[in-house]
């Protein structure tokens, strides 16, 4: 937690990047982050008003420098493009000034929406937003994507369809298909997208922000699509995973040319979730989806992998 008595160096660093006459008047923890401590800072302005900033702090410093450099580069690349990302205020990736590596950025309006209601309206919005991210052409290309899951690290859930999982594991033993590179968000999913819903109802819903760019990289559009697909399948049911890929193409996105190539990326992402079901599902429960126990998410993951092997093979 960020407290004046606990992280004075960080607060002093933030203060140096405020406008003349501004000061920090309040801090509030924001939920949903798995790897970072995220705080909203309310800044008092000289005219008596306030504005908000967001502070991301990585207490676990193992990958912090890389993640913060990626995020800073991504936020800079998004500036002026129409992609609604926060504006970078300052970054201290090596904790040269703060107690821990930190990044300061503007606060965006809107909220995350993880409920089933209105999903049919949000999915096309998500698809169009991801397409806009893939259209970014930064002056400096980000680093190439990395996947850590291998055929030997997959954790088959208890009671899963053994034949489907065995076949899926064999899919990712093969070399990755060739691809045309794009800027990837690498964690584009409902938990990292902010929406505004008017009082009139879901029909007027719009996206107000895309956050958490720490994994931004260069790679195949299929990988970002697959990641959002898996999240939708686990949050809302397996069929929504397939629906998102369709929505991306309907928006004008181009995926791998063959079914086998598409299957590779979809399965690779789905199997990666097998190693982190508990860490993924906990923020969803904290956000109100209490029925998404680790076991329930494992069952949805099994159903989704089975669906992929039947539908896309």
C-alpha positions as CSV (number, residue, x, y, z in Angstrom):
1,X,0.0,0.0,0.0
2,X,1.1,3.6,-0.7
3,X,1.3,5.5,2.5
4,X,3.2,8.7,3.3
5,X,4.9,6.9,6.2
6,X,5.6,3.7,4.1
7,X,6.9,5.0,0.7
8,X,8.0,8.6,1.2
9,X,10.5,8.4,-1.7
10,X,7.7,7.4,-4.1
11,X,5.4,10.1,-3.0
12,X,8.2,12.7,-3.2
13,X,8.9,11.4,-6.8
14,X,5.2,11.8,-7.7
15,X,5.2,15.3,-6.3
16,X,8.1,16.3,-8.4
17,X,6.0,15.5,-11.5
18,X,3.0,17.4,-10.5
19,X,2.1,20.9,-11.8
20,X,3.0,24.0,-9.8
21,X,0.8,24.3,-6.8
22,X,-0.6,20.8,-6.9
23,X,-0.4,18.2,-4.1
24,X,-1.4,14.7,-3.3
25,X,-4.6,14.8,-1.2
26,X,-5.7,11.1,-1.2
27,X,-4.7,7.6,-2.3
28,X,-7.0,4.7,-3.1
29,X,-6.1,1.1,-3.9
30,X,-7.5,-0.1,-7.2
31,X,-8.5,-3.8,-7.5
32,X,-7.8,-6.1,-10.3
33,X,-4.1,-6.1,-10.7
34,X,-2.3,-9.4,-10.4
35,X,1.3,-8.4,-10.7
36,X,1.3,-4.8,-9.6
37,X,0.1,-2.6,-6.8
38,X,-2.2,0.0,-8.4
39,X,-3.3,3.2,-6.7
40,X,-5.4,6.1,-7.7
41,X,-3.9,9.4,-6.5
42,X,-6.3,12.3,-6.1
43,X,-4.3,15.5,-6.8
44,X,-5.5,18.8,-5.4
45,X,-5.2,21.7,-7.9
46,X,-4.5,25.4,-7.1
47,X,-8.0,26.4,-8.0
48,X,-9.5,24.1,-5.3
49,X,-10.4,21.3,-7.7
50,X,-8.9,17.9,-8.1
51,X,-7.7,15.5,-10.8
52,X,-6.7,11.9,-10.7
53,X,-3.5,10.0,-11.6
54,X,-2.7,6.3,-11.4
55,X,0.5,4.9,-9.9
56,X,1.6,1.4,-10.8
57,X,4.3,-0.1,-8.4
58,X,6.0,-3.5,-8.8
59,X,7.1,-4.8,-5.4
60,X,8.4,-8.0,-7.1
61,X,11.3,-6.5,-9.0
62,X,12.3,-9.6,-11.1
63,X,10.6,-8.4,-14.3
64,X,9.7,-4.8,-13.3
65,X,12.2,-3.0,-15.4
66,X,11.2,-4.8,-18.6
67,X,7.4,-4.5,-17.9
68,X,7.6,-0.8,-17.1
69,X,9.7,0.0,-20.1
70,X,7.2,-1.9,-22.3
71,X,4.3,0.0,-20.8
72,X,6.0,3.4,-21.1
73,X,6.9,2.7,-24.7
74,X,3.3,1.6,-25.4
75,X,1.7,4.6,-23.8
76,X,3.9,6.9,-25.7
77,X,3.1,5.0,-29.0
78,X,-0.6,5.3,-28.3
79,X,-0.5,9.1,-27.8
80,X,-2.4,10.9,-30.5
81,X,-3.5,7.8,-32.3
82,X,-7.1,7.5,-31.0
83,X,-6.4,4.4,-29.0
84,X,-7.7,5.4,-25.5
85,X,-4.6,4.6,-23.4
86,X,-3.5,6.6,-20.4
87,X,-0.9,9.3,-20.9
88,X,2.5,8.7,-19.5
89,X,3.5,11.2,-16.8
90,X,6.7,9.6,-15.5
91,X,8.4,6.2,-15.1
92,X,11.1,5.0,-12.7
93,X,11.8,1.4,-14.0
94,X,14.9,0.7,-11.9
95,X,13.7,2.3,-8.6
96,X,16.3,5.0,-8.9
97,X,14.0,7.4,-7.2
98,X,11.3,5.3,-5.6
99,X,11.2,2.5,-3.1
100,X,10.1,0.1,-5.9
101,X,9.9,0.4,-9.7
102,X,7.0,2.6,-10.5
103,X,5.0,4.3,-13.4
104,X,2.8,7.4,-13.1
105,X,0.0,8.0,-15.7
106,X,-3.2,9.8,-16.2
107,X,-6.5,8.3,-14.9
108,X,-9.1,7.3,-17.5
109,X,-12.9,7.4,-17.0
110,X,-15.1,4.4,-17.1
111,X,-15.1,1.0,-15.4
112,X,-14.5,-2.7,-16.2
113,X,-17.6,-4.8,-16.8
114,X,-17.3,-8.5,-16.2
115,X,-21.0,-9.5,-16.0
116,X,-22.9,-11.4,-18.7
117,X,-25.5,-8.7,-19.3
118,X,-24.8,-6.6,-22.4
119,X,-22.0,-8.9,-23.6
120,X,-23.4,-9.1,-27.1
121,X,-23.0,-5.3,-27.3
122,X,-19.5,-5.3,-25.8
123,X,-17.9,-8.1,-27.9
124,X,-18.0,-6.1,-31.2
125,X,-16.6,-3.1,-29.4
126,X,-13.8,-5.1,-28.0
127,X,-13.0,-6.5,-31.4
128,X,-12.9,-3.1,-33.1
129,X,-10.7,-1.8,-30.3
130,X,-8.2,-4.6,-30.6
131,X,-8.1,-4.0,-34.4
132,X,-7.2,-0.4,-33.7
133,X,-4.4,-1.5,-31.5
134,X,-3.1,-3.8,-34.2
135,X,-3.1,-0.9,-36.6
136,X,-0.6,1.0,-34.5
137,X,2.7,1.7,-36.3
138,X,5.2,3.0,-33.7
139,X,8.5,4.5,-34.8
140,X,10.3,1.9,-32.8
141,X,9.0,-1.7,-32.9
142,X,8.5,-3.3,-29.4
143,X,10.2,-6.5,-28.5
144,X,9.0,-9.8,-30.0
145,X,6.4,-11.8,-28.0
146,X,7.4,-14.6,-25.6
147,X,5.3,-17.6,-24.6
148,X,6.4,-19.5,-21.5
149,X,3.9,-22.4,-21.7
150,X,5.3,-25.6,-23.4
151,X,3.7,-28.9,-24.1
152,X,5.5,-30.2,-21.0
153,X,4.2,-27.5,-18.6
154,X,0.5,-27.8,-19.4
155,X,-1.6,-28.8,-16.3
156,X,-4.5,-30.9,-17.4
157,X,-7.5,-30.1,-15.0
158,X,-8.9,-32.9,-12.9
159,X,-11.7,-34.7,-14.7
160,X,-10.9,-33.0,-18.1
161,X,-11.4,-34.6,-21.5
162,X,-8.1,-36.5,-21.6
163,X,-8.3,-37.1,-25.4
164,X,-9.0,-33.5,-26.2
165,X,-6.2,-32.2,-24.0
166,X,-3.7,-34.7,-25.3
167,X,-4.6,-33.7,-28.9
168,X,-4.3,-30.0,-27.9
169,X,-0.9,-30.5,-26.3
170,X,0.3,-32.2,-29.5
171,X,-0.8,-29.1,-31.4
172,X,1.6,-26.8,-29.5
173,X,4.5,-29.2,-29.9
174,X,4.7,-28.1,-33.5
175,X,6.7,-25.0,-34.6
176,X,4.8,-21.8,-34.5
177,X,3.2,-20.8,-37.8
178,X,4.7,-17.8,-39.7
179,X,2.9,-14.6,-39.3
180,X,2.8,-10.9,-40.2
181,X,3.8,-8.9,-37.1
182,X,1.6,-6.4,-35.3
183,X,1.7,-4.4,-32.1
184,X,0.2,-6.6,-29.5
185,X,-1.3,-5.5,-26.2
186,X,-0.7,-9.1,-25.0
187,X,-3.3,-8.9,-22.2
188,X,-6.3,-7.5,-24.0
189,X,-9.3,-8.8,-22.2
190,X,-12.4,-7.4,-20.4
191,X,-10.5,-6.8,-17.1
192,X,-8.2,-4.3,-18.9
193,X,-10.8,-2.4,-20.8
194,X,-12.9,0.5,-19.4
195,X,-16.5,1.1,-20.5
196,X,-19.0,3.8,-20.1
197,X,-22.6,2.7,-20.1
198,X,-25.3,5.4,-20.4
199,X,-28.4,5.4,-18.2
200,X,-30.4,4.4,-21.3
201,X,-28.9,1.0,-21.3
202,X,-26.2,-1.2,-22.9
203,X,-27.0,-0.1,-26.5
204,X,-25.0,3.1,-26.0
205,X,-22.0,1.5,-24.4
206,X,-18.6,2.7,-25.5
207,X,-15.0,2.0,-24.6
208,X,-13.2,4.8,-22.7
209,X,-9.9,3.2,-22.0
210,X,-7.4,0.3,-22.4
211,X,-5.0,-0.2,-19.5
212,X,-2.2,-2.5,-18.4
213,X,0.2,-2.3,-21.3
214,X,3.1,-4.0,-19.4
215,X,3.1,-7.0,-21.8
216,X,3.0,-4.9,-25.0
217,X,5.1,-6.6,-27.7
218,X,5.3,-7.6,-31.4
219,X,3.7,-10.7,-32.8
220,X,0.7,-12.3,-34.6
221,X,-2.7,-10.7,-34.3
222,X,-4.0,-14.2,-33.6
223,X,-2.2,-14.3,-30.3
224,X,-4.1,-11.2,-29.0
225,X,-7.4,-12.5,-30.4
226,X,-6.8,-15.9,-28.8
227,X,-6.1,-14.3,-25.4
228,X,-9.2,-12.3,-25.3
229,X,-11.1,-15.3,-26.6
230,X,-9.9,-17.5,-23.7
231,X,-10.8,-14.8,-21.2
232,X,-14.3,-14.5,-22.7
233,X,-14.7,-18.2,-22.7
234,X,-13.8,-18.5,-19.0
235,X,-15.9,-15.4,-17.9
236,X,-19.0,-16.0,-20.0
237,X,-18.9,-19.5,-21.5
238,X,-16.9,-21.4,-24.1
239,X,-19.0,-20.3,-27.1
240,X,-18.0,-16.7,-26.5
241,X,-14.4,-17.6,-27.2
242,X,-15.3,-18.6,-30.7
243,X,-17.6,-15.6,-31.1
244,X,-14.8,-13.1,-30.4
245,X,-12.6,-14.4,-33.3
246,X,-15.6,-14.0,-35.6
247,X,-16.2,-10.4,-34.3
248,X,-12.6,-9.5,-35.0
249,X,-12.9,-10.6,-38.6
250,X,-16.3,-8.9,-39.0
251,X,-14.5,-5.7,-37.8
252,X,-12.0,-6.1,-40.7
253,X,-9.3,-8.0,-38.8
254,X,-7.2,-10.6,-40.6
255,X,-6.3,-13.9,-38.9
256,X,-4.1,-16.8,-39.9
257,X,-5.0,-18.2,-43.3
258,X,-5.6,-21.8,-42.4
259,X,-7.7,-23.5,-39.7
260,X,-4.6,-25.4,-38.4
261,X,-2.7,-22.1,-38.0
262,X,-5.6,-20.5,-36.1
263,X,-6.0,-23.5,-34.0
264,X,-2.3,-23.3,-33.0
265,X,-2.7,-19.8,-31.5
266,X,-6.1,-20.5,-29.9
267,X,-4.9,-23.6,-28.2
268,X,-1.5,-22.1,-27.2
269,X,-3.3,-19.4,-25.3
270,X,-6.0,-21.6,-23.8
271,X,-3.4,-24.1,-22.5
272,X,-1.4,-21.3,-20.9
273,X,-4.3,-20.7,-18.6
274,X,-4.0,-24.2,-17.2
275,X,-1.0,-23.1,-15.2
276,X,-2.6,-20.0,-13.7
277,X,-6.3,-20.7,-13.2
278,X,-6.2,-19.7,-9.5
279,X,-4.4,-16.4,-10.1
280,X,-6.7,-15.5,-13.0
281,X,-10.0,-16.3,-11.3
282,X,-9.3,-14.6,-7.9
283,X,-9.6,-11.0,-9.3
284,X,-12.8,-12.0,-11.0
285,X,-14.3,-13.2,-7.7
286,X,-13.1,-10.0,-6.0
287,X,-14.9,-8.0,-8.7
288,X,-18.2,-9.8,-7.9
289,X,-18.1,-12.9,-10.0
290,X,-18.1,-15.1,-6.9
291,X,-19.4,-18.1,-8.7
292,X,-16.2,-18.3,-10.7
293,X,-14.3,-20.6,-8.3
294,X,-11.1,-22.1,-9.4
295,X,-12.9,-25.4,-10.0
296,X,-15.6,-23.7,-12.1
297,X,-13.0,-21.9,-14.2
298,X,-11.1,-25.2,-14.7
299,X,-14.4,-26.8,-16.0
300,X,-14.9,-23.9,-18.4
301,X,-11.4,-24.2,-19.6
302,X,-11.8,-27.9,-20.2
303,X,-15.0,-27.2,-22.1
304,X,-13.3,-24.5,-24.2
305,X,-10.3,-26.6,-25.1
306,X,-12.7,-29.4,-26.1
307,X,-14.7,-27.0,-28.2
308,X,-11.6,-25.7,-29.9
309,X,-10.5,-29.2,-30.8
310,X,-13.9,-30.0,-32.2
311,X,-14.7,-26.7,-33.9
312,X,-11.4,-25.5,-35.3
313,X,-9.5,-28.7,-36.1
